[in-house]
Amino acid sequence: MTVDSATSSPTTPTTSHDSALLEDFATLSAFGATAGGGVDRQAATPADGEQRAWLHQWLTARGAEVRYDGVGNQFGLFTVTPGAPYVLTGSHLDSQPLGGRYDGAYGVLASAHAAHRAVERCRTSDGTAPYNVAVVNWFNEEGCRFKPSMMGSAVFTGKLPARTALTTTDPAGTTVEAALREIGTIGDYAGPDVAAYAEIHIEQGRDLENKGISIGLVDSTWAARKYQVVVRGEQSHTGSTVMADRRDALFGASLLVVAVRELAEQSTDIPLHTSVSEMTIEPNSPVVVAREVRMHVDLRSPDEAFLDAAAKKLAESVPGIEERASVTVERVQTHGWGVAPFPAAGVELAAQVADELGLSHQTMMTIAGHDSVNMKDVAPSIMLFVPSIEGISHNEGEDTNDRDVCAGTDLLTEVVHRLMSGALDGAR
């Protein structure tokens, strides 16, 4: 990891661009607002539909054509050179339950402002650019209502069949297709021809804040492995069933939860993040021993070989858990990605722009998954971070300073403008 340029970001927003950005962010944050200061607007819920309608209006008012593809990805197309490919920039507006205002939403709004500013600059001073620019709001990045996460960008990049995505159901049995039709944001657009991609996001960690650095330049991803685990036992009476006869699925699941946590606790040399992040218990009655538990297991590390070794170790713990709890455990990997670099030319371009703007910066890996993790495999891509206060994320207390919000958007604007000029032509 390298650190460059010690100059800090501006302390307060000072321009009309800053004021407009912050005013729009306040408006956007009202959709699905929670009492705790966050938002709850899961994919294709009414709150998601409302914010998509607002973004649609915002984009069309500034000259963009808004279109939707077959899985609900929302594109705002600013065409300055008819027939030319597009620089695509964006993130996602959907949130976690009781989530934060900034996760994803900042990236979409910053991209909308950056694209509009870049287009205005082209039209007033630069003439015709080799590439157009488009803003994207990816569908279901969070993966909470519908699994897997990063669904929209996975379909767009050919990693997930559209039919698989559309027939995926939420816990209530509603399909993605039905939910999208309910909010009116499904179409037949194939998507733009993409020349390059740029995304900005809050860090969702505290490294930048701890070091007093304004911008993170993402040069690689951590690897991730995600599993759906089903623990099966036998339903019985919590009072009368003798302990030796019990096949308690929740007991077996609890042993697995501990085993997942201990993987991380026992990893002292190489970082390993492990979680059980979702659990469904059947029949979930106060007087019934659970017959089945479904759970989601998440393992991540910057060392892919170490991650696979950890997954193997977890698998090796399963027979002992099955024997101790008299249950069966089924584990299926549902999603994942490897350690993979972002194009060095994109990192260098963003670093140069940050230097010119007087913004301190460092290269870093992304621990979380983002739509850019999919996009980097099909187009030259740049991923940028701004600091998160105390690293809080997927939480109503998530926050980022206004000065960092504005500085990141200024940086993204210049990056987008240079991408429209062909700055990453030939880069992969």
N, C-alpha and C positions, 0 to 999 in steps of 0.2 A: 504494500500500500504506500502510495506516495502522497505528499502534501505539497501544494504549490500556492503561491500568492497569499500573503498574510493579511491582505486588506479585508476588513469585514464588510458585510452588506450594509446598505443604508439603514439608519436607525428608525426613520419614520417615512411613510408614504408621502411623496411630495408632488406628484404630477396628477393631471386630470386622468391619465390612463390608470394610475393607481386607485384613484377614488372610484372610477367606474367599475374596476375589477372588484373592489371590496364591497361596493353596493350590490353588484350582481351576486357575489358570493353570499351575502346576507339574504337576498331573495331566494337563492337556490336552497339555502339551509333551512328555509321555512317549510319546505315540502317534507312531510313525514317527521316533523320536529317532535322530539320527546321532551318530557318534563325535566329530564336530567341534562339537557343541553346538547343532546346528540340527535341522531335521525334513525328512523326505522322505515326503510323503503326497499324491501327485498324485491328481487327480480319479478317484474310483471305483476306487481301488486298495484292497487289504485294510486298509491303515493308515487310509485315509479312511473306510472302513466302520466301523472300530473307534471312531474319534473321533465319528462320527455317532451310533453306538449310545450312547456315553457322554453326548453332549449330549441325546439323546432321553430317557435315564433322568434326567438332571439336571432337565430341564424338567418331565417328568411328576411327579417327586417334589415339585415346587413348584406343582402344580395346573394346568399347561398341558396342552392337547391337542396332540399332535404329529402332523402330517400331511405327506405328500409329494405334490408335483405330478408331472406326466407327464414332466418332465425332471430330476427329482431334487432340486429345491429343497426344503429342509427348513424347515417352519414350526412354531413353538411358539406356540400361541394361548392367551393369557390373556384370558378373557371376563369382564368385570365388568358389562357392559351388553348383555344378549342382543339380537342383531339389529343392533347398531350397527357401523359400520365400525371398522377397526383402524389405529392408529398402528403402522407397521412399522419395526423397527430391527434392524440386523444387518450382516453382511459375509460373509466366506467362510472356510472351514476348509482348503480344499485349498492345497497349497504348490507351489513350484517344486522341481525336483530339487536336493537338498542346499540347501534354502532355510532361511529364518529362522523362529524360533518366533512372531514377533509379527505378521508380514504377514497380515492378514485375521483370523487366529485371535483376536488381541486384540479386534478389533471385534465378533466374534460373542460372545465371553465377556462383554465389557463390556456389550453389549446385553442378554444374558441376565440379568446382575445388575441392570442398570438397570431392565429391565421388571419383574422380580420386586419390586424395591424400590418402584417406582412403584405397582404393584398393591397391595402391602401398605399403602402410605400411603393409597391411595384407600379401601381397606376399613376401615382403623382410624380415619381422621380426616376424610376428605373425602366419604364417601358414594359415590354413583354418579357416574361420569365420563361425559361425552358420547361418548367413544370408548374402545374396547378397545385392547389392545396385543399385538403379535405379534413374536416374534423370528424372523429368517430367516438361514439358512445357505445362501447362493447356491451353486449347482452350477457348478464349473469356471470360476471367475473367472480363474484364472491362464492358462489356454489353452496349457499345455505338453504334456499328454498328448493333448488334443483341442483343435483350433482351431475358432472363434476364442476369444479371451479374453472374459470377462464373458458367457459363454454363457447361464447360467441366467437372469440378469436381462434379457438381450436377448430371450429367449423370453417371459418374464413381461410385458415391456412391449410386445410385438408387433413387435419389430424383427428377429426371427429366427424363421422357422417351426419349430414343434416337431419336425416330421418331418425337417427338415434337420438339426437338432441330433441327433436320435436315431440317424440313419443315418451320422453322422460317424464316421470310424474313427481309431484311433490307429496308430502305425507298424507294429504287429503285426497290424493288420486287425480288431481288436475294435471293435465299434460302441459308441456311448454307451449305447444301450438294453441291450445284452448286459452291459456292465460294471455298469450300475446294477442290473440284475436279479441279478447275481452277489453284490452286497453288500446287496441287499434294501431299497434306498431309492428305489423308484420307485412312484408311486401315481397316483390319478385325481383328486386335489384340484385344483380350479380356482384356488386361491389366495384370500387374503382381499380384501375390498373395502378399499382403502387410502385413508385420510384424509390421511396425511402420512408422510414417511420420514425417518429419521435414521441416520447412519452415522459411526462414529469409526474412525480408522486411525492407524498410525504415519506420520509425514511421508514417510519414505523419501528424505529429503534432510537438509541440515544447517542450514537457515536458522533454524529455531526455536532449536536448540541454540546456534548462533553468537551469536544475539541475546539469549539467556537468557530466552526467552519460553515460556510454558507451553502455550498453545493456539493453533492455527491455525484461523481461520474461513475456510473455502473459499468464495470469491465467484464463481469462474469456473474454467473448464478451459482448458488448452492444447489446441490442435488436434493431431490425429494422423492419419497416413496409413500404412497397412501394406500391403505388397505381397508376393505370392508370385512369385518370379523363377525361371525355369528357363533354364539355359545348356546348350545342346546342341552337342556336338562329335562326335567319332568315336573309338571305341575302337581302340587300337593298341598296339604293343609299346614299352615305355619305353626299350629299348636299341637295337633295330634300325631303328625308324622314323626317317628323317632329319628334322631339325628343320623344314625347309621344308614337309614333308608333314603335319605334325601339326595336328590340330584338337582342341586340348586344352581341354576344358570347364572344368577347374580353373584353368587360366591365365586364361581369360576371366572366370571368377567372381572370381578374385583382383583383376583390374583393376577389376571393378565394386565390390568391397569398398573398394578405395582411393578410387574415385570417390565412394562414399557418405561415407567419412570426410572427404574434402576439402571436401564441401559444408559441413560444420560448421566446419572449420578456416578456411574462407574467409568465414564469416559473423561479422563483427566488431561490427556495430551491433545486430542483432536476434538473440536466442537461437535456436539451432537444435540439436536433439539428433538424431543419426543413428546407426543401428546395423545391422549384419548379425548377427542373433541366432540363426540356425539354419542348418545346412548339411548336406545329404545328398549324398554322392558315389557315383556308380556307374561301374564296378563296385567301386571302393574296394579294388583289388588292388595290391600293391607293384610289380608288373611290367607294369601296364596304364595307358596314358594314359586319363584319365577321359573317358567319353562323355557324361556328363550330371551337372550339379550343380543341386540345388534349394536355394534359400535364401530366407530371410525378411528383408525390409528394412523398417525402422521409422524414420519421420521424424516429428519433433514440434517445435512452435513455438507461442509465445503469439500470433503474428501469422499468421492463416490465409492471407492473401494472399501473404505471404512464403513460407509453407510450400508453397503451390501453385506458386510460382515456382521453389522449390528442386526440387520434384518434376519440373517441366518441364525444368530444367537437367540433372537426372539422366537423364531420357529422351533428351535431346539428346546425351548422351555415349555412348549405346548403339551407334549405328552405327560409331563409331570403335573401340569395343571389339570389336565383331563382326568388323570388317575386320582388326584387328591379330592377333586370336587365331584367326581362321577358324572362328568359331562363330556360332550364332544365339542371341538373347536374347529370351525372352518374359516380359513383366511384366504382372501382373494385380493391381489393388487388391482386397484381400480384406476390409478392415475399416478403419474410421476414424470420426472424429467431429470436430466443429468447435469453435471457441471459443464457449462458451455460458455464460451466467450462472446461478448459483443464485439463488433468490428472495431479494431484499434483506431481506424481512421475517424470513426464517429466520436470516440473518446477524445482523440486529439483535437477534433474540430470544436467540441464543447469546451474543452480546456482553454483553447485559444480565445473563444468568445468570452468565457468567464474572466480571463486575464484582462481583456479589453474593457470589460465592465467593472473591473476592480473587485471581483467576487472571489473570496478564498474558496479553494476546492481541493478535493482529494478523490483518488480512485478508490472504489470499494465494490464488494460483491453484494448482490441482493439475496437476502435470506428468504424473503417472501416471494411468491410467484406473482407475476404481473402479465398482462397481455403482451408486453414486449418480449417476454420469454418465448412466446409462440411466434411473434412477428419477426424476430431476429433471424429465424430460419428461412424466411422467404424474401426478405428485403433488408438492405442496409438499415440498421436501427440504432437509435440513441436512447438511453435511459438515464434520466436525471432524478436526483433526490433533493428535497429541501428538508431542513431539520424538523423533527417532531419534539415538542416539549415533553421532557421526561420519558420519551420513547413510548408513550401511551398510544395504543391502537386497538381497533375492534372494541371500542369502549366509548361511552358517551363523553368521557373526559378528554378525548383526543383533541389536540390543539397545536397550532403553528402560529408563530408571530406574523403579524401583517407585513412587516418588512421583508420577511423571507418569502411570503406568498407573492409579493410584488417583485422582488428581485428574481425569483425563479421564473416568473412570467416574462420579465424582460429578457432573461437569458434564452428562454424557449423561443421568444419572438425572433431573436437574431439567428438562432439555430435554424428555425423553420425558413427564414428568408434565405439563408445560405443554401439550405437543401433545395429550395425552389430554383436556385441558380446552378444546381448540379454539383454541389460540393462533395457528395459521396458517390458520384458516378463511378461504377466499377468496384466499389468497396463491398466486401462481404466479411 
